[in-house]
Every structure is written in C-alpha cells, then in structure tokens.
Amino acid sequence: MKRSKYTRPAWLSEANTGERLTTSAMIASLAGPDQRVAPAPFGHALAKLAEERPEIVGLTADLGKYTDLHIFAQKHPERFYQMGMAEQLLISAAAGLAREGFQPFATTYAVFAARRAYDFICMAIAEENLNVKIVCALPGLTTGYGPSHQATEDIAIFRGLPNMTILDPCDAHEIAQAVPAIADHKGPVYMRLLRGNVPLVLDEYGYTFELGKAKTIRDGNDVLIISTGLMTMRALEAADALREDKVDVAVLHVPTIKPLDTQTILREAGKGGRLVVVAENHTVVGGLGEAVAGLLMRSGTIPKAFRQVGLPDEFLDAGALPTLHDRYGISTGAMARSIREWL
C-alpha cells in the first residue's frame, strides 16, 4: 500500500497536532517527539456520530476524561451517564439501555472491564447478543502503573466469549473510522482504545478501516509482520530500520482480532520463503499470535519460520513506558533486534 495524501476531518487537522500531553513518562503519549498526533479521536468521532443517531448514549465508570468520553459528554450532556466507580453497574446499565433500544458506548479501563466486570459482560451482554460497545483505555502495556492497570491479558479473556467482536485499532485515523463501523455492527463489541493525543500513521498509506478485514500496509519479500494495535506503528518503524540492513519487511495490519480475517492471513502467510512474525501489545498467551498460529496449523500452512513479539506471561513492572517497552521487547528497536536475530 503506497503512502498517499489524506483529507482529515477538522478535529483531526494539523492545527491540532502540535499539542503534547503534559504527563509523566508512566502515562505519556505513545507518540514520538516529532510524530503527528490528533486529540481524543474516539470522543470526537462518537460526538459527531451521535448528532445523526439519537439512540447513541455514553456511559463511564468515573473515567470520562481518561477515556475521552468527556468530549461526548460536553456535546450531548443529556445522553451521558456517569455511573461512578462501579464497573459491574456500568455494564448492567448498558445492557438495560440496549434492551430498550438505545446503543450504549460504555467506557472504562481495560483491566476493569476484563477482570471486574467479566461475568456481567458475559451473561448480560454477550449471551443476549446485545448492541453494546465496550471501549477501554490502557490496553496492554500503555501505562507504567503496574499490574493493577496493565491489561496484558484482555484479548485472551474476551476471545473465548461467543458473540463478542474484538478490535485493537492502530492510531487516531483508524479509531475515527472504527467508531461508525462498530456502531453499524449489530452486537457486542470490545474495542481497545488509545486515548489523549493519539499518533497519526495509517493516513499516510491511504488506509481505510473495514470491520473484520486485515490489510497489507507495505510489501516485502523477507519478513511478514502480522500486527495489531499500536504494534503496527512499531512494525512500520522496524521495517524502515531493517531496510538499512537490506531486509525487506511486509506489514499486515489486523485490527479485528475476532472474527479473524483468515483468508487474508493465510494468503499472506502462505507466500513462501518469509519469516512470519506476529506482533501484539498483549501477552503471548491467548492473543493474536496464538490465534494466527492455530489458524496456520489447522490449514496446513507452513511458513519459513514463525515467531512472536509480545509481552511475557508474567506480571509486568511499573516504570516509565519507554523503558518498559524496551525491557519487554515491544519497542521499535527491540522488535528490529529480535527480527535480525531470528533471520
């Protein structure tokens, strides 16, 4: 996919890209020093969509500002519900609203949805196949505040839940396109969320999000990186770094974890002679890596070699995010180093 020019909505404009988050390195923006960003893409996209769809309501568990839902609340205060620090109540209320014909977007941190509210999501929403969108910030290792806030296993938890669609968008461009797409989808959705000033990457490649579809962002003959979420940014950066070593890297972006785009993954992984690397901001247990590995095994597709870039099966340390990303192997430099060794 060639890079191309892209016309942004007003709130995604370059004028908004200069502001930096003034937070500690433990919760800092994932954007690099000179990387373009857009503010609160989820909140802006939902607020705009709600102008056309009166059935949309927003709920949060005392985390409106920290999941960018405060943008929606400012534009549509009569359709915003602050449920307090009670995630099980949040999910129960969302289920009740969905039964009455509303379309709830419920936000919290990913750890709280996956751990505290799982039974309510399972029995009240997934089993009934209700039209609730659960949008969760701090996925994987996107905070340095330690295991209490690091949702390293959320995808593994929700992958086994029938009726649940799972998304891990890459950047602000994709989040903005994913919001109306999941609103059009009838049924429960769990979407990981990058919040605050979110990097802009995929617009340079003429990328368009489609629910359930994986797309090749760049081609290459030596390595295929199958990535999701923020790791697609890292994969593209690692591919540029490896080009200096004359290593030709392809990147296949998989924003929809469930249902998996099996046809595209098998087609790309089946092209002979390439090292296949699955990269995800999630434990190597139960996420995209094992989903792809299982798919390849069941289909009899045998790549040159198969490796995973992901978080280890352990509780992670607290600390500054750049340090932690390098320590646990999901920084751009760490990924490039791993691929060099595997080659």
ZASELO-789950 format. One record per residue (C-alpha): residue number from 1; residue in one letter; x, z, y. Coordinates in pm, 1 decimal. Layout:
   n res        u        w        v
 NUM   A        X        Z        Y
...
***
This chain:
   n res        u        w        v
   1   M      0.0      0.0      0.0
   2   K    155.4   -111.9    327.1
   3   R    154.3    106.5    634.3
   4   S    -94.3    -14.3    892.0
   5   K   -243.1     81.2   1226.0
   6   Y   -548.5    305.7   1220.9
   7   T   -807.9    382.6   1491.8
   8   R   -874.9    757.6   1491.6
   9   P  -1186.1    945.7   1598.5
  10   A  -1145.4   1110.2   1940.1
  11   W  -1078.4   1454.4   1792.9
  12   L   -805.9   1305.5   1571.9
  13   S   -633.9   1139.0   1865.2
  14   E   -265.5   1151.1   1950.6
  15   A   -355.9   1365.4   2250.4
  16   N   -436.6   1643.3   2010.5
  17   T   -122.5   1614.4   1803.6
  18   G    123.8   1792.1   2029.7
  19   E     -7.6   2146.7   1991.6
  20   R    172.4   2367.1   1741.6
  21   L     39.1   2670.5   1562.4
  22   T    195.0   2983.2   1708.9
  23   T    201.0   3182.0   1386.5
  24   S    464.8   3339.7   1168.8
  25   A    652.6   3139.9    907.7
  26   M    439.4   3312.4    643.0
  27   I    126.6   3125.2    758.6
  28   A    281.6   2844.6    962.1
  29   S    155.3   2488.6    979.7
  30   L    278.5   2270.9    694.5
  31   A    377.0   2000.6    941.5
  32   G    741.6   1923.6   1004.5
  33   P    895.7   1964.2   1352.4
  34   D    814.5   1609.3   1464.9
  35   Q    518.0   1536.2   1238.5
  36   R    185.6   1424.9   1382.3
  37   V    -99.8   1671.3   1334.1
  38   A   -472.3   1694.5   1402.2
  39   P   -655.1   2020.5   1475.2
  40   A   -919.9   2161.2   1238.5
  41   P  -1018.6   1830.7   1073.8
  42   F  -1271.7   1994.9    840.6
  43   G  -1453.0   2180.1   1117.6
  44   H  -1470.2   1877.0   1345.5
  45   A  -1584.9   1642.2   1067.9
  46   L  -1855.4   1882.1    948.2
  47   A  -1983.2   1948.6   1300.7
  48   K  -2009.8   1574.9   1366.2
  49   L  -2182.3   1504.9   1034.4
  50   A  -2433.2   1784.8   1095.8
  51   E  -2554.5   1608.0   1409.4
  52   E  -2705.6   1345.3   1179.6
  53   R  -2802.2   1573.1    890.5
  54   P  -3020.1   1871.3    981.9
  55   E  -3008.2   2002.8    624.7
  56   I  -2639.4   2097.4    657.2
  57   V  -2570.4   2467.8    709.0
  58   G  -2241.3   2656.3    724.1
  59   L  -2165.7   2994.3    569.7
  60   T  -1849.4   3201.0    557.6
  61   A  -1730.0   3541.7    442.2
  62   D  -1581.0   3665.4    769.8
  63   L  -1332.7   3376.4    774.5
  64   G  -1487.7   3120.6   1009.0
  65   K  -1180.7   3095.0   1231.6
  66   Y   -947.8   3084.1    933.2
  67   T  -1133.3   2805.8    751.9
  68   D  -1201.1   2602.6   1069.9
  69   L  -1575.6   2660.2   1030.7
  70   H  -1580.1   2812.5   1379.2
  71   I  -1589.3   2455.1   1513.5
  72   F  -1918.7   2401.4   1330.3
  73   A  -2047.8   2741.5   1447.0
  74   Q  -1981.1   2655.2   1811.5
  75   K  -2170.5   2324.9   1785.4
  76   H  -2453.8   2445.3   1560.7
  77   P  -2489.3   2823.4   1604.5
  78   E  -2846.4   2827.1   1469.2
  79   R  -2721.0   2681.8   1138.0
  80   F  -2420.6   2912.0   1093.5
  81   Y  -2435.0   3223.7    874.7
  82   Q  -2171.2   3496.5    884.6
  83   M  -2202.7   3681.7    553.3
  84   G  -1931.1   3940.7    610.5
  85   M  -1653.8   4030.1    367.3
  86   A  -1871.8   3972.9     61.3
  87   E  -1789.8   3655.8   -130.4
  88   Q  -2046.3   3715.0   -405.9
  89   L  -2315.8   3746.3   -138.9
  90   L  -2181.9   3430.5     27.6
  91   I  -2220.9   3229.0   -292.5
  92   S  -2561.9   3377.7   -375.1
  93   A  -2692.1   3294.4    -27.3
  94   A  -2554.7   2940.6    -52.7
  95   A  -2730.6   2895.9   -386.4
  96   G  -3059.9   3017.5   -240.6
  97   L  -3032.2   2785.4     58.4
  98   A  -2958.4   2492.3   -172.1
  99   R  -3270.4   2571.3   -375.5
 100   E  -3473.4   2549.2    -55.1
 101   G  -3342.6   2201.2     24.6
 102   F  -3052.3   2282.1    255.0
 103   Q  -2697.4   2159.0    198.7
 104   P  -2467.5   2460.7    231.5
 105   F  -2097.2   2435.8    307.7
 106   A  -1954.9   2776.2    211.3
 107   T  -1600.5   2865.5    317.1
 108   T  -1357.7   3140.4    225.4
 109   Y  -1003.4   3170.8     92.4
 110   A   -942.5   3003.7   -242.5
 111   V   -835.2   3328.9   -408.7
 112   F  -1163.0   3495.6   -317.7
 113   A  -1379.0   3210.7   -446.3
 114   A  -1184.8   3165.4   -769.3
 115   R  -1141.6   3533.6   -852.8
 116   R  -1409.1   3747.1   -687.1
 117   A  -1699.5   3503.9   -686.5
 118   Y  -1638.4   3300.4  -1003.1
 119   D  -1930.8   3434.8  -1206.2
 120   F  -2170.2   3368.1   -917.4
 121   I  -2035.8   3014.8   -873.6
 122   C  -2071.5   2956.0  -1246.5
 123   M  -2419.9   3094.4  -1304.2
 124   A  -2590.8   3048.0   -966.2
 125   I  -2444.2   2711.8   -861.7
 126   A  -2270.3   2517.5  -1140.1
 127   E  -2518.1   2587.4  -1420.3
 128   E  -2806.5   2491.5  -1191.7
 129   N  -2611.1   2191.6  -1056.9
 130   L  -2696.2   2293.2   -701.3
 131   N  -2584.9   2092.2   -400.0
 132   V  -2335.8   2348.8   -263.7
 133   K  -1995.7   2257.4   -121.4
 134   I  -1735.6   2533.4   -157.8
 135   V  -1446.1   2468.4     80.9
 136   C  -1149.6   2702.7     51.0
 137   A   -838.5   2757.3    260.2
 138   L   -494.5   2881.4    146.2
 139   P   -478.3   2679.3   -176.6
 140   G   -170.7   2718.2   -394.1
 141   L    140.3   2823.3   -204.3
 142   T     21.0   2769.2    152.9
 143   T     65.1   3129.6    260.3
 144   G    357.2   3368.4    225.4
 145   Y    139.3   3677.9    190.4
 146   G    196.1   3714.0   -182.4
 147   P    -29.5   3701.7   -491.2
 148   S   -330.7   3860.0   -319.6
 149   H   -367.0   3546.7   -102.9
 150   Q   -189.4   3273.1   -304.1
 151   A   -443.5   3073.6   -506.6
 152   T   -195.9   2927.2   -751.5
 153   E   -447.8   2901.3  -1038.7
 154   D   -776.1   2799.0   -868.6
 155   I   -785.7   2445.6  -1009.1
 156   A   -723.9   2575.7  -1361.8
 157   I  -1014.9   2818.0  -1319.4
 158   F  -1262.2   2559.1  -1192.0
 159   R  -1154.9   2264.0  -1410.7
 160   G  -1332.1   2412.7  -1709.3
 161   L  -1660.6   2459.2  -1520.8
 162   P  -1924.5   2196.1  -1608.2
 163   N  -2082.3   2002.4  -1319.0
 164   M  -1803.9   2101.6  -1076.6
 165   T  -1628.0   1826.4   -878.8
 166   I  -1279.1   1930.1   -760.4
 167   L  -1087.9   1786.5   -463.7
 168   D   -741.2   1850.3   -320.8
 169   P   -702.7   1637.0     -4.4
 170   C   -359.5   1547.7    129.2
 171   D   -388.1   1554.0    508.0
 172   A   -614.6   1557.3    813.5
 173   H   -701.1   1189.8    772.2
 174   E   -827.3   1246.1    419.6
 175   I  -1008.9   1572.7    494.2
 176   A  -1205.0   1398.3    769.8
 177   Q  -1312.8   1125.8    527.1
 178   A  -1378.5   1363.7    238.7
 179   V  -1639.5   1569.9    426.4
 180   P  -1908.2   1297.1    446.5
 181   A  -1814.8   1180.4     96.3
 182   I  -1881.7   1518.7    -63.7
 183   A  -2197.2   1553.9    144.8
 184   D  -2320.9   1228.8    -12.3
 185   H  -2241.5   1360.6   -360.9
 186   K  -2532.7   1545.1   -521.3
 187   G  -2398.2   1851.0   -697.7
 188   P  -2145.5   2131.9   -657.7
 189   V  -1802.4   2059.4   -511.9
 190   Y  -1491.8   2274.3   -482.6
 191   M  -1255.3   2140.6   -215.2
 192   R   -915.9   2282.6   -128.2
 193   L   -859.0   2297.4    245.9
 194   L   -559.0   2264.9    475.4
 195   R   -654.9   2440.0    798.0
 196   G   -542.4   2460.5   1160.2
 197   N   -305.5   2186.1   1275.0
 198   V   -300.1   1964.1    968.7
 199   P    -42.5   1684.9    922.1
 200   L   -141.5   1319.1    953.8
 201   V     21.9   1099.2    689.1
 202   L   -208.6    867.1    499.3
 203   D   -345.8    682.8    802.8
 204   E     -7.3    506.1    825.8
 205   Y    -75.6    344.7    488.7
 206   G   -425.9    214.2    561.7
 207   Y   -563.2    465.4    312.8
 208   T   -937.1    519.5    264.3
 209   F  -1069.1    813.0     63.3
 210   E  -1312.2    742.5   -220.7
 211   L  -1454.0   1026.2   -427.3
 212   G  -1329.0   1005.5   -785.1
 213   K  -1063.0    743.0   -709.6
 214   A   -683.3    761.1   -731.7
 215   K   -488.6    515.0   -518.4
 216   T   -134.9    381.9   -517.0
 217   I     21.4    465.3   -180.8
 218   R    353.1    294.5   -247.8
 219   D    500.4     94.4   -536.1
 220   G    826.8    148.9   -721.3
 221   N    998.0     45.8  -1044.6
 222   D   1198.9    355.2  -1147.0
 223   V    973.4    657.9  -1098.2
 224   L    598.0    714.7  -1072.4
 225   I    494.3   1033.6   -892.2
 226   I    131.6   1123.1   -959.9
 227   S     46.6   1372.7   -687.5
 228   T   -239.9   1554.4   -522.6
 229   G   -297.4   1758.7   -208.8
 230   L     -3.7   1835.1     16.8
 231   M    233.7   1727.5   -260.1
 232   T    150.8   1364.9   -181.7
 233   M    314.9   1418.8    158.2
 234   R    616.2   1563.1    -18.8
 235   A    618.6   1281.4   -273.8
 236   L    630.5   1018.0      0.6
 237   E    914.3   1203.9    173.9
 238   A   1102.7   1243.9   -155.4
 239   A   1057.9    871.8   -223.8
 240   D   1221.3    792.0    110.7
 241   A   1509.5   1028.4     29.6
 242   L   1559.8    880.2   -317.5
 243   R   1565.2    528.7   -177.1
 244   E   1906.3    612.9    -32.1
 245   D   2023.1    660.4   -393.3
 246   K   1869.4    322.8   -481.5
 247   V   1592.1    493.8   -679.5
 248   D   1263.9    305.1   -642.8
 249   V    970.3    550.8   -641.6
 250   A    597.3    479.2   -663.6
 251   V    340.2    733.4   -546.4
 252   L    -10.1    753.8   -693.8
 253   H   -233.2    988.3   -495.1
 254   V   -504.9   1169.0   -694.5
 255   P   -727.8   1364.0   -454.2
 256   T  -1010.3   1407.8   -705.4
 257   I   -893.6   1635.9   -986.6
 258   K  -1230.4   1632.0  -1160.6
 259   P  -1363.1   1385.7  -1255.3
 260   L  -1020.8   1229.7  -1308.1
 261   D   -968.6    859.8  -1238.8
 262   T   -849.8    794.7  -1592.7
 263   Q   -846.4    416.5  -1561.6
 264   T   -607.7    407.8  -1265.1
 265   I   -378.8    679.0  -1405.3
 266   L   -349.7    507.1  -1743.3
 267   R   -284.5    170.9  -1580.7
 268   E     -4.2    306.4  -1362.9
 269   A    148.7    539.0  -1622.6
 270   G    137.3    258.7  -1880.7
 271   K    374.2     36.5  -1684.9
 272   G    685.4     65.0  -1898.6
 273   G   1027.7    195.9  -1806.3
 274   R    928.2    452.7  -1543.7
 275   L    976.2    827.3  -1534.7
 276   V    633.0    984.0  -1474.2
 277   V    631.0   1299.5  -1259.1
 278   V    313.0   1491.8  -1177.4
 279   A    344.1   1693.3   -854.5
 280   E     95.1   1960.4   -750.1
 281   N     72.3   2269.6   -532.4
 282   H    -58.2   2472.0   -827.2
 283   T     70.2   2644.8  -1136.4
 284   V    190.9   2404.7  -1404.4
 285   V    -70.7   2567.0  -1630.9
 286   G   -414.2   2408.9  -1627.7
 287   G   -386.5   2181.2  -1325.2
 288   L   -335.2   1810.3  -1264.8
 289   G    -14.2   1799.2  -1469.0
 290   E   -179.5   1916.5  -1789.5
 291   A   -485.6   1700.5  -1718.4
 292   V   -263.6   1391.3  -1694.2
 293   A    -53.9   1493.8  -1995.6
 294   G   -366.1   1538.2  -2207.1
 295   L   -501.1   1202.4  -2092.9
 296   L   -176.6   1024.2  -2183.5
 297   M   -161.5   1189.4  -2524.3
 298   R   -524.2   1111.3  -2611.0
 299   S   -485.7    746.5  -2507.4
 300   G   -151.4    697.7  -2682.5
 301   T     17.3    604.1  -2355.1
 302   I    386.4    697.6  -2377.9
 303   P    588.3    678.6  -2054.7
 304   K    967.1    671.0  -2048.1
 305   A    956.8   1046.5  -1983.7
 306   F    706.8   1298.5  -1844.3
 307   R    789.4   1587.1  -1608.5
 308   Q    601.3   1829.0  -1381.9
 309   V    669.5   1952.3  -1029.3
 310   G    454.8   2258.9   -972.6
 311   L    451.5   2632.7   -937.7
 312   P    578.0   2852.7  -1221.5
 313   D    349.6   3055.2  -1445.8
 314   E    413.1   3380.2  -1263.2
 315   F    303.5   3581.9   -960.9
 316   L    494.5   3449.1   -662.2
 317   D    693.0   3631.5   -396.3
 318   A    590.0   3695.9    -36.3
 319   G    801.3   3546.3    239.3
 320   A    847.0   3250.9    471.1
 321   L    680.7   2936.2    339.1
 322   P    980.6   2701.3    373.2
 323   T   1191.6   2945.1    171.6
 324   L    924.0   2987.7    -94.3
 325   H    859.0   2613.5   -126.9
 326   D   1227.1   2552.9   -189.6
 327   R   1257.1   2850.7   -426.4
 328   Y    965.1   2735.9   -640.5
 329   G   1053.9   2367.1   -640.4
 330   I    776.6   2209.9   -431.0
 331   S    971.4   2131.3   -113.1
 332   T   1070.3   1771.0    -46.4
 333   G   1436.3   1847.1   -112.3
 334   A   1364.9   2038.5   -431.3
 335   M   1147.2   1757.0   -566.9
 336   A   1410.2   1495.2   -489.1
 337   R   1679.4   1706.9   -655.9
 338   S   1467.1   1752.8   -968.7
 339   I   1397.8   1381.5   -998.8
 340   R   1767.0   1297.7   -963.0
 341   E   1845.5   1539.4  -1247.6
 342   W   1570.1   1401.0  -1470.9
 343   L   1693.3   1046.3  -1418.6
***
